[in-house]
């Protein structure tokens, strides 16, 4: 894979799929940005054809996406907790992130606190946006269209589930799906997914 040319045309980034790729740091999942179409290809070890994965790696039109690490997303929770005014909730959140399963317990601890839960989604979205923008800039990628970022409204049901559905791109070879979906021998183009003008909220939490 190669970096895009300095004067390459803007890429019509599939923002929802790119957000999913940045959030999913499961070691068996590999995501790639198609530098011409802006679509995201996600390949799952053990499900996808290894030879197909090798072809993607060797194809300069695909750029590997580096997801935000669990360690960094854990720091986001720590920083958010410091902003919580409710001392009881702050104590519960600190207890929730201690040990394995921290991301799930953190989400559960916020369920009964809609205002702080909403603040958390906004807080996390802003940091995720910064990571995505920095990654695009580092690789010299100019997005053709940048939607308004979602900073409010409830996320869809199932936030915190691990893992989430597999984002797929229009290539003819077989690719994988996540462990909570049946294995598939083909890829569904992201055009079949809901195309909102703003990135949706993730359905998953990083692995603890």
Secondary structure, 3 states (H helix, E strand, C coil): CCCCCCCCCCECCCHHHHHHHHHCCCCCEEEEEECCCCCEEEEECCCCCHHHHHHHHHCCCEEECCCCCHHHHHHHHHHHHCCCCCHHHHHHHHHHCCCCCHHHHHHHHHCCCHHHHHHHHHHHHHHHHHHHHHHHHHCCCCECCCCCCCCCCCCCCCCCCCCCCCCCCCCCCCCCCCCCCCCCCCCCCHHHCCCCCCCCCCCCCCCC
